[in-house]
Amino acid sequence: MRHSTDLEFYLARAAQARGEADTATLDHVRDRCRRSQAAWEALADRAARTIRMRDEHERMKAELLASELAK
């Protein structure tokens, strides 16, 4: 389950960066926080895609095994 933990971490960091951007009073700090937010969200998207691909791969392996055992 490490990967879902990674996803949760990335989403939490994106939310933190969003909150920091919302409270920033200086433009350059707000911009830096928005860039950080975008980077964390990109990592979260990649982690979510990896989880979906892994789940699909496991499902396909289970179906193949079941069809082999049914023969």
N, C-alpha and C positions, 0 to 999 in steps of 0.2 A: 504493500500500500504506500510505499514511499512516494510514488508519483502523484497520488491525490494529495498527499501532504505538501509536495512541492507546489501544486496548483493552488492550494489554499494559501501558502506562503506568498506566492506571487500576487494573488488577488488582494491579500492583506496589505502588501507593500504598495500596490497601485492605489488602494483606498487611502493609505496614509499619505502618499504623495499628493493625491487629489485634495485631501484635507489641508495639507500644508500650502498648496497652491491657493486654495480658497481663502486662507487667512493671511497670505503674504501681502505685505504692503509695498514692497519694492518690485518693480516690473521684472528685473533680471532674476530675482528669486522665484517669482511666480512662473516665469518661463522655464527656469531650471526644473522646478517641480513638475510642470506639465510634461517636459521631456522625460523626466524620470517615470512619471505615470505611464506615458506611452510605452516606454521600454518594458516596464513590469507587465503591462497588459499584453504586449507582444509575447513575452515569456509565458504568460498564463495561457494565451491562445495556443502556443506550441505544445505546452504540457497537456492541455485538454485534447488536442488533436492526437497526441501520442497515446493518451489513455483510450480514446475511441478506437484507434488503429489496433492497439493491443487487445482490446476487448473483442473486436471483430476477428482478429487472427485466432484468438482462443476459441471463439464460437465456431469458426471454420474447422479448426483442428478437432473439436469435439464432434462436429457433424461427420467429418471424414472417418474418425475412429468408430463412431456409431454405425456408419454404413459398412465399414470393414467387418465389424463384429456381427452384423446382420447377415453377412454372406455365408 
